[in-house]
Amino acid sequence: IYCSWNRYGCELAVAEELGLEMAIRSYVK
């Protein structure tokens, strides 16, 4: 897990590690 340039980057990294790509895509979309 790594932190990007801001909190959102960190959350996205954590979510990806947890395997919530579907949730992320839905949120972004």
Buried (B, 14 or more C-beta within 10 A) or exposed (E): EEEEEEEEEBBBBEBEEEEBEEEEEEEEE
